[in-house]
Amino acid sequence: MTTIDTSAITVELPEAFDPHWSRLPGIQVDRRRITIDPAEYFFRFEAHSWLVADWELIKAQLLDVDETAESTVEQLALDFIKQHSESTADAARVLATAYEVYAYLFRDEHLAGLGLPQITADHLRMLREAATLMALNKVELDGHISNVGPCWFFPAATSVVFDLDDERGGMLDEVYYGGWFNEHRRIESIKAHAALGGRLVHGCQSVPDQSGGVVAPYGASMANFRADLAAFKAGWIEQVYAHRVAPLRQPADQARRVREDGLRAPRPHQRGHDAEHLHPPVARLRGADPGRRRQGVRGPVRRCPTAGRRSDVTAPPRAGLIQHAADSVRTAKAAQPAPPQVRRPFAGRLRR
């Protein structure tokens, strides 16, 4: 971890952030108030100045301007940055500006056009929060990555804070990077990120692989950026995942996902009736405990119907219940002692 001496970063934003951001080291969330200790929060923190432009000016002079045959949208954004941006060492101002940028880019009206019906307004809130904190990451003009926080590794950070599994974390990542594939959103992104002094650059390829994203200045060396990124990411990703506090998928959630996917838990007669072969939710419903087996017994202990006492007998498959009952009756009859022979006296003596 590389850091420089700096004081704590404190900002109050228009929207309350999820308190579980405090699971990550160096960050404390008290509703709308966020406090960051750079020495604890960042993996690498070598620079504490950023390029920003006034968001209200962006809305008034850039968002509604269209590109032409002579001037592309990237050129419009670059010209605006040259004219109106300024360097600041106030990290709170960076976070406040970033919040406005991502509240605009991840607004609810985009839900209908994402092509991902599983994404909800709550997921967009998660995106706004994570992307806001990502604005403190930084790349220099020579491509060197100077600031790296845990939100660089987007799926890992969201799994810790929002208890997302890998599938849902990757789906959220797709929405974050989706501006690549939707031209309308890409144009919005280029204009809006001018407020943060550059353009959003992704380290991932066609599939999100936690190579991260950062607002890089126009003209930054992408070759050096990729080389620097490849050198550090693996170990830091594991450190982020280490802050998970609970299993991501509980047994009840497993049962729900089985129903959603149209799958069926194995029947007892399909894989035997051992408790260890039962799907965990099914085992609990039927009174079997997958973690408890008596030595030498291949099934849950049942009450023997013939002896009237507990007996370690193997519970039969459902298809053989009738035959098992019949066999039990025959066994019980065979075990009963034969009745004693009674000699009946003669009714009278024979007469000669």
Sequence and secondary structure as in RCSB ss.txt:
>XXXX:A:sequence
MTTIDTSAITVELPEAFDPHWSRLPGIQVDRRRITIDPAEYFFRFEAHSWLVADWELIKAQLLDVDETAESTVEQ
LALDFIKQHSESTADAARVLATAYEVYAYLFRDEHLAGLGLPQITADHLRMLREAATLMALNKVELDGHISNVGP
CWFFPAATSVVFDLDDERGGMLDEVYYGGWFNEHRRIESIKAHAALGGRLVHGCQSVPDQSGGVVAPYGASMANF
RADLAAFKAGWIEQVYAHRVAPLRQPADQARRVREDGLRAPRPHQRGHDAEHLHPPVARLRGADPGRRRQGVRGP
VRRCPTAGRRSDVTAPPRAGLIQHAADSVRTAKAAQPAPPQVRRPFAGRLRR
>XXXX:A:secstr
 B      EEEE SS   GGGGGSTTEEEETTEEEE HHHH SEE    EEE  HHHHHHHTTT    SSS HHH
HHHHHHHHH EEE  HHHHHHHHHHHHHHHT GGGGGGSS TT  HHHHHHHHHHHHHHTT EE TTS EEEE G
GGSHHHHHHHHH   HHHHHHHHHHHHGGGT HHHHHHHHHHGGGGTSEEEE   SS  S  EEEE TT  HHHH
HHHHHHHHHHHHHHHHTT  S SS HHHHHHHHHHTT     HHHH S GGGS HHHHHHTT  TT   TT  S 
 EE TTTSSEE      GGGHHHHHHHHHHHHHHHS          SS    
